[in-house]
Amino acid sequence: MSERIQPRTLKGFRDYLPEAMIPREWLIDTARSVYRSYGFSPIDTPALEYLEILTGKGSEETDKQLYRFQDHGGRDVGLRFDLTIPLARFAAQHIQELGIPFKRYHIANVWRGENTQRGRYREFMQCDFDTIGTESNSADIEMVLVVHDLFAAIGFEDFQIHVNNRRVLNGLLEKLGLAERSTLVLRALDKLAKGGAKVVSQELTTVAGASEGQVRDILQLATLRGDNSQVLAQLTPLLAGSETGERGLNELAEMVAALDATGIPSGRFGIDVSIARGLDYYTGTVLETFLEKLPGIGSVCSGGRYDNLAELYTKEHLPGVGASLGLDRLLAAMEELGQLKKTSTTAPVFLPFFAAAHRDDYLRLAANVRRAGIGVEFFPEAKKLGKQLQYADKRGFRIALIAGADELAAGQCQVKNLATGESTTVSAAEDGTAVIAEIRRILGA
């Protein structure tokens, strides 16, 4: 016999047991439902792309993190590091048959060979939605609305969507004579939240080559504070005379007015001029989303406008705007906040099998309950009731349907609330109407 292989996973990769996978699928279903409510349609693309499709599209950092190799045909290929670059290729390839504007969502795994940390893995899932083919600020505004509705649907109340506009930052850089070094400046600013002003100042000086006065003006803009109207007022003189900056300012003002009109609660949306987003392809609106109770975990949903991304693949102008939910990071946050229910079953009802001669009666009862749209797991072997109830408790079932030979002969069944231990005996005759009614009562309590 050959030596056994040790079962293990690669660093930065992980298996998902049912207890982790059930809330993961629930979150995916919630995102899908919200995206569909705005008219976004599903697509999928290959995990592998030609290497030239992926390199040089995000940043130097994402190029370094790219999983790349030669396939059996000797072609240079890479695993997608996000879902936006493949979307740009997809849109350029298929836009004639899709038409514009094209609204898509894409929920799939991506890969980055980065250092692992809390809530970050080398294989992770993104839940993206994007609108392609329009420069209208209405699409940017809708992006913020989708993010808001998504977090509300998940069950969060205390979250903040931070919004900025790259044109505001680029406008200031034009005035300062730093437009040609904007990428370096924006990457430095992207570190403000974690590293602070000292770290950013040092990088602006040493990497971007900014003077002391230029660093002061950049940080003055990036650290503006106040409510939305106050920030807009403070930005006005700083950007006066810059066509790019004034356009970004107007777009932010439009967004504030539109979001106020939709009734988004105050405190859930705000202009944050420090938000830059490190990826090179953003051109206008940028956003990041934070949980007030757990700010240290970072942004859990980010995105923005990218008007020039598809130009590498087509002559047709295909502007786009969209955002991505960081599924794994959000799940890590929800677990830390105690918002995930511990369960390893997808059915709320457990049906133990302990009267061996009555298997068909059990199966009929389970079928009746399932026809009512309620999930039931039937234990496959006739064993002692106590052991089966231990199994049910371990997996997190909410209800057990208990019926021995005498009860089945009498057409009865106990409906037991496993959380409280309370039981009610009801009729199990015919289509199980009484059993179903009691189950619904308990589940609705």
GIHU-V933609 format. One record per residue. RES is the residue in three letters. PHI is phi in whole degrees, 0 to 359 (NA if undefined). NEAR is the number of other ideal C-beta (glycine too) atoms within 12 Angstrom. D_FIRST is the distance of its C-alpha to the first C-alpha in Angstrom with 1 decimal. Layout:
res phi near d_first
RES PHI NEAR D_FIRST
RES PHI NEAR D_FIRST
This chain:
res phi near d_first
MET NA 3 0.0
SER 290 4 3.8
GLU 294 5 6.6
ARG 291 6 8.5
ILE 273 6 11.9
GLN 292 6 14.9
PRO 287 6 17.2
ARG 202 9 20.6
THR 248 14 23.7
LEU 293 14 25.8
LYS 300 13 28.9
GLY 88 20 31.8
PHE 237 19 29.7
ARG 205 23 29.0
ASP 270 14 27.7
TYR 242 23 30.5
LEU 282 14 30.1
PRO 308 19 32.7
GLU 298 22 35.0
ALA 271 23 35.3
MET 283 22 35.1
ILE 296 26 37.9
PRO 293 32 40.7
ARG 298 30 39.4
GLU 293 22 39.9
TRP 298 25 43.3
LEU 294 38 44.4
ILE 298 31 43.5
ASP 297 21 45.4
THR 295 29 48.4
ALA 299 40 48.5
ARG 301 26 48.3
SER 296 22 51.1
VAL 294 31 53.4
TYR 301 37 52.8
ARG 295 22 53.6
SER 295 20 56.7
TYR 260 29 58.1
GLY 92 18 57.3
PHE 282 32 54.2
SER 252 21 52.0
PRO 280 20 48.2
ILE 223 27 46.6
ASP 214 18 43.1
THR 224 30 42.2
PRO 294 22 39.0
ALA 294 19 36.9
LEU 263 25 37.1
GLU 232 34 40.5
TYR 304 22 41.8
LEU 301 24 42.0
GLU 295 19 45.8
ILE 292 35 46.2
LEU 264 36 44.7
THR 285 25 45.8
GLY 74 21 49.2
LYS 253 34 49.8
GLY 256 34 49.0
SER 197 27 49.5
GLU 300 18 48.3
GLU 295 19 46.0
THR 291 31 44.3
ASP 297 24 44.0
LYS 292 17 42.1
GLN 275 27 39.8
LEU 291 34 39.1
TYR 279 29 35.5
ARG 228 27 36.2
PHE 191 17 34.3
GLN 258 13 34.6
ASP 278 16 33.1
HIS 295 8 31.8
GLY 272 10 35.4
GLY 80 8 36.4
ARG 277 16 38.5
ASP 281 18 39.0
VAL 228 24 38.0
GLY 211 35 37.7
LEU 279 32 36.7
ARG 302 42 39.8
PHE 262 38 40.9
ASP 206 43 43.4
LEU 254 41 44.8
THR 279 43 48.3
ILE 299 44 47.7
PRO 301 39 45.9
LEU 296 46 48.8
ALA 299 38 51.3
ARG 296 30 49.5
PHE 300 33 49.2
ALA 296 40 52.9
ALA 297 27 54.0
GLN 280 22 52.1
HIS 237 24 53.1
ILE 297 27 56.3
GLN 297 14 58.6
GLU 274 10 57.0
LEU 277 22 56.5
GLY 79 15 60.0
ILE 232 24 61.1
PRO 290 26 61.0
PHE 247 32 57.3
LYS 247 33 55.7
ARG 231 37 51.9
TYR 235 35 49.2
HIS 214 38 45.6
ILE 242 33 42.9
ALA 197 29 39.6
ASN 280 32 37.2
VAL 227 40 38.1
TRP 224 31 36.4
ARG 219 32 37.9
GLY 275 26 36.2
GLU 256 22 38.5
ASN 294 14 38.2
THR 282 21 37.0
GLN 202 16 39.5
ARG 305 17 40.7
GLY 77 24 40.5
ARG 238 23 39.3
TYR 226 30 35.9
ARG 277 25 34.8
GLU 238 29 34.2
PHE 209 35 36.9
MET 256 31 39.1
GLN 244 38 42.7
CYS 239 45 45.2
ASP 262 46 47.9
PHE 219 45 51.3
ASP 212 46 53.7
THR 243 42 57.0
ILE 247 41 57.5
GLY 103 29 60.9
THR 215 27 63.5
GLU 261 25 65.0
SER 298 24 66.7
ASN 295 31 66.5
SER 299 21 66.2
ALA 292 40 62.5
ASP 294 44 62.0
ILE 298 36 63.7
GLU 297 35 61.6
MET 304 45 58.4
VAL 294 47 59.6
LEU 297 33 60.5
VAL 297 42 57.0
VAL 299 49 55.4
HIS 300 33 57.9
ASP 295 32 57.2
LEU 296 42 53.4
PHE 289 38 53.5
ALA 295 23 56.1
ALA 293 24 53.9
ILE 291 34 50.9
GLY 117 20 53.2
PHE 276 31 54.3
GLU 247 18 58.0
ASP 259 20 58.0
PHE 219 37 56.9
GLN 227 33 58.7
ILE 261 44 58.6
HIS 265 40 59.8
VAL 237 51 61.4
ASN 219 47 62.8
ASN 222 45 63.8
ARG 302 43 62.8
ARG 292 37 66.4
VAL 297 48 67.8
LEU 294 50 65.8
ASN 295 37 66.4
GLY 297 37 70.1
LEU 295 43 70.5
LEU 296 37 68.6
GLU 299 26 71.0
LYS 295 25 73.9
LEU 271 32 72.4
GLY 76 20 71.8
LEU 245 29 68.0
ALA 301 23 67.1
GLU 288 14 65.3
ARG 250 25 63.0
SER 300 31 62.4
THR 300 28 58.6
LEU 294 29 58.4
VAL 294 40 60.8
LEU 294 41 59.0
ARG 294 29 55.6
ALA 294 39 57.3
LEU 297 45 59.0
ASP 296 35 55.7
LYS 263 29 54.8
LEU 297 33 57.9
ALA 297 26 56.4
LYS 271 20 53.6
GLY 266 18 55.3
GLY 86 18 58.9
ALA 297 23 62.1
LYS 295 16 61.6
VAL 297 21 58.3
VAL 296 33 59.6
SER 302 30 62.9
GLN 297 19 61.0
GLU 289 28 58.9
LEU 299 39 62.0
THR 283 24 63.7
THR 278 14 61.1
VAL 263 22 59.1
ALA 273 29 61.6
GLY 72 19 64.6
ALA 280 30 66.8
SER 281 17 69.9
GLU 300 14 70.7
GLY 292 15 73.0
GLN 295 26 70.6
VAL 299 31 67.9
ARG 299 20 70.4
ASP 292 27 71.3
ILE 296 43 67.7
LEU 291 32 66.8
GLN 299 22 70.1
LEU 291 41 69.1
ALA 290 38 65.4
THR 253 24 66.5
LEU 300 32 69.2
ARG 228 17 69.1
GLY 138 16 70.9
ASP 285 18 70.8
ASN 301 34 70.5
SER 293 18 74.3
GLN 293 16 74.6
VAL 295 32 71.8
LEU 300 32 73.3
ALA 295 19 76.7
GLN 289 24 75.4
LEU 287 38 73.6
THR 305 24 76.7
PRO 291 18 78.6
LEU 293 31 75.5
LEU 254 37 74.8
ALA 304 15 78.4
GLY 95 15 79.0
SER 258 28 75.4
GLU 299 16 75.0
THR 296 26 71.2
GLY 296 32 71.4
GLU 293 27 74.1
ARG 296 25 72.0
GLY 299 42 69.0
LEU 296 38 71.4
ASN 297 25 72.9
GLU 295 40 69.5
LEU 295 46 68.6
ALA 298 28 72.0
GLU 300 27 71.5
MET 296 41 68.1
VAL 302 33 69.5
ALA 297 19 72.3
ALA 293 26 70.0
LEU 292 33 67.5
ASP 298 21 70.4
ALA 293 12 71.7
THR 279 20 68.5
GLY 88 14 68.6
ILE 299 29 65.6
PRO 302 19 66.1
SER 298 14 67.5
GLY 99 17 64.9
ARG 267 30 62.1
PHE 219 35 63.1
GLY 202 37 64.6
ILE 285 39 65.4
ASP 228 36 63.4
VAL 289 40 64.5
SER 279 35 61.7
ILE 288 39 59.1
ALA 240 42 58.3
ARG 62 39 54.7
GLY 288 31 52.9
LEU 287 32 52.0
ASP 288 29 54.4
TYR 275 35 55.0
TYR 286 43 57.0
THR 235 32 60.7
GLY 223 43 62.4
THR 303 47 61.5
VAL 226 46 58.5
LEU 218 44 57.3
GLU 220 40 54.9
THR 237 43 54.3
PHE 235 35 54.0
LEU 265 34 53.5
GLU 297 22 56.4
LYS 279 19 54.4
LEU 213 27 51.6
PRO 294 19 53.1
GLY 295 19 50.7
ILE 281 31 47.8
GLY 88 26 49.8
SER 290 39 50.7
VAL 251 45 48.7
CYS 201 43 50.4
SER 224 37 51.9
GLY 173 47 53.5
GLY 162 45 56.6
ARG 260 42 58.5
TYR 223 40 57.4
ASP 272 28 60.1
ASN 240 22 59.0
LEU 297 37 55.2
ALA 282 34 55.3
GLU 295 21 57.8
LEU 288 23 55.0
TYR 244 26 54.0
THR 204 21 57.3
LYS 283 10 61.1
GLU 289 20 61.6
HIS 283 20 62.2
LEU 233 36 59.6
PRO 294 35 60.1
GLY 213 46 57.7
VAL 208 47 57.3
GLY 180 50 54.6
ALA 218 51 52.3
SER 226 43 48.7
LEU 277 43 47.4
GLY 279 38 44.8
LEU 302 40 42.7
ASP 292 37 40.1
ARG 294 34 42.8
LEU 294 44 45.0
LEU 298 37 42.2
ALA 298 31 41.6
ALA 293 37 45.4
MET 296 32 45.7
GLU 294 23 43.0
GLU 295 19 44.9
LEU 274 22 48.1
GLY 72 11 46.6
GLN 262 24 47.3
LEU 255 24 44.0
LYS 284 18 43.6
LYS 278 18 40.4
THR 205 29 38.9
SER 236 22 35.6
THR 234 28 37.2
THR 262 23 39.2
ALA 251 30 41.2
PRO 282 34 43.9
VAL 246 42 44.0
PHE 245 39 41.6
LEU 241 47 42.1
PRO 289 41 40.5
PHE 241 36 39.8
PHE 226 29 40.9
ALA 251 27 43.2
ALA 304 18 40.7
ALA 283 14 43.5
HIS 246 26 44.8
ARG 305 23 41.9
ASP 294 15 44.1
ASP 295 30 46.8
TYR 297 37 44.4
LEU 297 19 43.3
ARG 295 27 47.0
LEU 298 44 47.8
ALA 298 34 45.0
ALA 296 20 46.1
ASN 298 30 49.7
VAL 292 37 48.8
ARG 296 25 46.7
ARG 298 17 49.6
ALA 276 24 51.7
GLY 86 15 49.3
ILE 245 33 47.6
GLY 287 24 43.8
VAL 224 37 42.4
GLU 255 31 38.9
PHE 259 32 38.5
PHE 291 34 36.0
PRO 280 15 33.8
GLU 235 15 33.7
ALA 283 20 36.6
LYS 227 17 36.2
LYS 299 17 38.7
LEU 300 25 40.9
GLY 302 14 40.4
LYS 294 17 36.7
GLN 290 31 37.3
LEU 290 27 40.1
GLN 296 18 37.8
TYR 301 26 35.4
ALA 296 35 38.5
ASP 294 24 39.7
LYS 297 18 36.5
ARG 267 27 36.4
GLY 87 26 40.1
PHE 295 35 41.7
ARG 264 33 45.5
ILE 221 43 46.5
ALA 238 44 45.2
LEU 259 53 46.8
ILE 248 36 46.9
ALA 212 38 48.1
GLY 271 26 47.6
ALA 300 18 48.8
ASP 296 16 52.4
GLU 293 28 52.6
LEU 296 30 51.2
ALA 295 16 53.7
ALA 272 17 56.4
GLY 71 22 55.3
GLN 234 27 54.6
CYS 204 42 52.0
GLN 272 33 51.7
VAL 253 40 51.1
LYS 253 33 49.8
ASN 280 26 50.0
LEU 287 33 46.8
ALA 282 19 48.4
THR 255 14 51.5
GLY 84 13 50.5
GLU 283 17 53.5
SER 234 22 53.3
THR 230 24 55.8
THR 268 22 56.0
VAL 227 29 56.9
SER 287 25 57.2
ALA 251 36 54.1
ALA 288 21 56.1
GLU 52 13 56.2
ASP 270 19 54.9
GLY 72 35 54.1
THR 303 20 56.9
ALA 294 27 57.5
VAL 297 43 53.8
ILE 297 32 53.6
ALA 297 22 56.8
GLU 291 33 55.6
ILE 300 42 52.3
ARG 296 23 54.3
ARG 299 19 56.6
ILE 291 28 53.8
LEU 295 24 52.1
GLY 275 12 55.4
ALA 287 13 56.4
